[in-house]
Amino acid sequence: MMKVLVTGAAGFIGMHCIERLLARGDQVVGIDNLNDYYDVALKESRLSRIADHAAFRFHRVSIEDKEAMAGIFAEEKPDRVIHLAAQAGVRYSLENPHAYIDANLQGFMNILEGCRHNDVAHLAYASSSSVYGGNAQMPFSEHHSVDHPVSLYAATKKANELMAHTYSHLYGLPTTGLRFFTVYGPWGRPDMALFLFTDAIRNGRPIDVFNQGAMVRDFTYIDDIVEGVIRVLDKTATPDPDFDPMNPDPGTSTAPFRVFNIGNGNPTPLMDYIGALEDALGMTAEKNMMPMQPGDVPATSADTSELRDWVGFAPNTDVRDGVQRFVDWYIGYYGRNG
């Protein structure tokens, strides 16, 4: 049993991770500010699933609050940290860029400092497939360059990886970044395509399909994400004994630093994803074909061989099965007429 601090506790991935940690007997300290980037009631409903557990303690605080975060780390003394709290979303970063600097840079700095000063054994944190940016070489590999972000969100996630490496190098803090690829499933985020599409189709509204539908995503089911996060948390990052500073590998280091893709390894055309949703709902979507949006990329695809080699697992849930599970949850949560 260990004590794990999880930020973004009322979030989609955070709630699911905490349920798994509690189920196996860990103590969990949750942090979330329950901001209104999307429906607060949904966040509160997620939180209610874990709030009464005897081994769970919750702090409502923003990660960018330096004093509050320092106090929580000093009081709780977590063994390990899963950092998921962030300002998410590519398109929203065009509207409110400062929110990304506050949460994703200042907030992450506070996490690193908390880990450094309180002898945290391992920090596992959320990065994003967005870091691959302008790279069109598929599938994306941790050995590829990630120096050409096309959104501010992506730039902040790349910055997180750089900041983590610095702390791994300077202070010996083991850090592992997980580049999530389009996560979906029950209790998902209302700003994500699957949620938006389901709500629109059920209410007779057209759905906005970007890049005229010519999009491909490596949709990754939530249970697979959680399995990967927990396994990575349990396996502390170590230096790469084969790291060559004359030919540096972007994915490893002489410091205890690792980054991994965590995606399904089965890129799916957006129109097939919409088709799976139409089949699950038994309804046909009216499609409003739109141009590509600024900051977006046409395709993502994850090479997950490094993750599999490291923890013996890589996501593999069939998209049609995952979409059906999401629809079943959505109808149960919002009602047949919601």
Residue pairs with C-beta under 8 A, 6 or more apart in sequence:
1 25
1 26
1 27
2 26
2 27
2 79
2 80
3 26
3 27
3 28
3 29
3 76
3 77
3 78
3 79
3 80
4 21
4 26
4 27
4 28
4 29
4 78
4 79
4 80
4 81
4 82
4 233
5 28
5 29
5 30
5 31
5 72
5 73
5 76
5 78
5 80
5 81
5 82
6 14
6 17
6 18
6 21
6 28
6 29
6 30
6 31
6 81
6 82
6 84
7 14
7 30
7 31
7 32
7 63
7 81
7 82
7 83
7 84
7 85
7 111
8 14
8 31
8 32
8 83
8 84
8 85
8 86
8 126
9 15
9 18
9 28
9 30
9 31
9 32
9 47
9 50
9 58
10 30
10 32
10 34
10 43
10 44
10 46
10 47
11 32
11 43
11 46
11 84
11 85
11 189
12 46
12 183
12 187
12 188
12 189
12 222
13 84
13 126
13 180
13 183
13 222
13 225
13 226
13 229
14 30
14 32
14 46
14 82
14 84
14 85
15 46
15 47
15 49
15 50
15 187
16 187
16 222
16 223
16 225
16 226
17 82
17 84
17 226
17 229
17 230
18 28
18 30
18 50
18 56
19 49
19 50
20 226
20 230
21 28
21 230
22 28
22 50
22 53
22 55
22 56
25 55
26 55
27 55
27 56
27 57
28 50
28 53
28 55
28 56
28 57
29 56
29 57
29 58
29 59
29 72
29 76
29 78
30 47
30 50
30 56
30 57
30 58
30 59
31 58
31 59
31 61
31 63
31 69
31 72
31 85
32 43
32 47
32 58
32 60
32 85
33 60
33 61
33 62
33 63
33 85
34 40
34 43
34 44
34 47
34 60
35 62
37 87
37 88
37 89
37 92
37 191
38 189
38 190
38 191
39 190
42 187
42 190
45 333
46 187
47 58
50 56
51 58
57 76
59 68
59 72
61 68
61 69
61 72
62 68
62 103
62 107
63 69
63 85
63 103
63 107
63 108
63 110
63 111
64 102
64 103
64 106
64 107
64 110
65 110
66 106
66 110
66 113
69 110
69 111
69 113
69 114
70 110
70 113
70 114
70 117
72 114
73 114
73 115
73 117
73 118
74 117
74 118
77 118
77 119
78 118
78 120
79 120
79 121
80 120
80 121
80 122
80 123
80 124
80 233
81 111
81 114
81 115
81 120
81 122
81 123
81 124
81 125
82 124
82 125
82 229
82 233
83 108
83 111
83 123
83 124
83 125
83 126
84 125
84 126
85 103
85 107
86 103
86 104
86 107
86 126
86 156
86 157
87 93
87 96
87 99
87 100
87 102
87 103
87 104
87 153
87 156
88 153
88 189
88 191
89 153
89 191
90 130
90 151
90 153
90 154
90 293
90 295
90 296
91 293
91 295
91 296
92 99
92 153
92 191
93 100
93 151
93 152
93 153
93 295
94 151
94 152
94 294
94 295
97 152
100 152
100 153
100 156
101 156
104 153
104 156
104 157
104 159
104 160
105 156
105 159
105 160
105 163
108 125
108 159
108 160
108 163
109 163
111 123
111 125
112 123
112 163
112 164
112 167
112 173
114 120
115 123
115 167
115 173
116 167
116 171
116 173
120 173
121 174
121 236
122 174
122 175
122 176
122 233
122 236
122 237
123 164
123 173
123 174
123 175
123 176
124 175
124 176
124 177
124 178
124 229
124 232
124 233
125 160
125 164
125 175
125 176
125 177
125 178
126 157
126 177
126 178
126 180
127 157
127 158
127 160
127 161
127 177
127 178
127 179
127 180
127 259
128 153
128 154
128 157
128 179
128 180
129 140
129 179
129 180
129 181
129 182
129 218
129 261
129 263
129 300
129 302
130 149
130 151
130 153
130 154
130 157
130 297
131 146
131 149
131 154
131 157
131 158
131 161
131 179
132 140
132 144
132 146
132 179
132 297
132 300
133 146
133 148
133 149
133 150
133 151
133 154
133 297
134 148
134 149
134 150
134 297
135 144
135 145
135 146
135 148
136 299
137 144
138 267
138 299
138 301
139 218
139 265
139 267
139 301
139 302
139 303
140 179
140 261
140 300
140 301
140 302
140 303
141 251
141 261
141 303
141 306
142 179
142 250
142 251
142 259
142 260
142 261
142 303
142 306
143 249
143 250
143 251
144 250
145 250
146 158
146 161
146 250
147 158
149 155
149 158
150 295
150 296
150 297
151 295
151 296
152 295
153 295
154 295
160 177
161 177
161 259
164 175
164 177
164 257
165 175
165 253
165 255
165 257
167 173
167 175
168 174
168 175
168 237
168 253
168 255
168 256
168 257
169 253
169 254
169 255
169 257
172 255
172 256
173 256
174 236
174 237
174 238
174 256
174 257
175 237
175 256
175 257
175 258
176 232
176 233
176 237
176 257
176 258
176 259
176 260
177 258
177 259
177 260
178 228
178 229
178 232
178 259
178 260
178 262
179 259
179 260
179 261
179 262
179 263
179 302
180 220
180 225
180 262
180 263
181 217
181 218
181 219
181 220
181 261
181 262
181 263
181 264
181 300
181 302
182 192
182 217
182 218
182 219
182 220
182 263
182 300
183 192
183 220
183 221
183 222
183 225
184 192
184 194
184 219
184 220
184 221
184 222
184 322
184 323
184 326
185 221
185 222
185 223
185 322
185 325
185 326
185 329
186 222
186 325
186 326
186 328
186 329
186 330
187 222
187 329
188 194
188 195
188 222
188 326
189 195
190 196
190 199
193 270
193 273
194 273
194 277
194 323
194 326
195 330
196 207
196 208
197 207
197 274
197 277
197 285
198 277
198 281
198 326
198 327
198 330
199 205
200 206
200 207
200 285
201 207
201 277
201 278
201 281
201 283
201 284
201 285
202 281
202 283
202 338
205 286
206 285
206 286
206 287
206 288
207 274
207 285
207 286
207 287
207 288
208 288
208 290
209 270
209 271
209 274
209 287
209 288
209 289
209 290
210 290
210 291
210 292
210 293
210 296
211 290
211 291
211 292
211 296
211 298
212 289
212 290
212 291
213 269
213 270
213 271
213 274
213 287
213 289
214 270
214 298
215 269
215 270
215 298
215 299
216 267
216 268
216 269
216 270
216 298
216 299
216 300
216 301
217 267
217 268
217 270
217 273
217 299
217 300
218 263
218 264
218 265
218 266
218 267
218 268
218 300
218 301
218 302
219 264
219 268
219 273
219 319
219 322
220 262
220 263
220 264
220 302
220 315
220 317
221 264
221 315
221 317
221 319
221 321
221 322
221 325
223 317
224 262
224 264
224 315
224 316
224 317
225 262
225 315
227 313
227 315
228 260
228 262
228 307
228 311
228 313
228 314
228 315
229 262
231 311
231 312
231 313
232 260
232 307
232 310
232 311
235 310
235 311
236 256
237 256
237 257
237 258
238 256
238 258
239 252
239 253
239 254
239 255
239 256
239 257
240 249
240 252
240 253
240 254
242 252
243 249
243 252
243 253
243 254
245 254
250 259
251 258
251 259
251 260
251 306
252 258
258 310
260 304
260 306
260 307
260 310
261 302
261 303
261 304
261 306
261 307
262 302
262 304
262 307
262 314
262 315
263 300
263 301
263 302
263 304
263 315
264 302
264 315
264 316
264 317
264 319
265 301
265 302
265 303
265 304
265 314
265 315
265 316
266 316
266 319
267 299
267 300
267 301
268 319
272 319
273 319
273 323
274 285
274 287
276 319
276 320
276 323
276 324
277 285
277 323
277 327
278 284
278 285
279 320
280 320
280 323
280 324
280 326
280 327
281 327
292 298
304 314
304 315
305 314
307 313
307 314
308 314
331 338
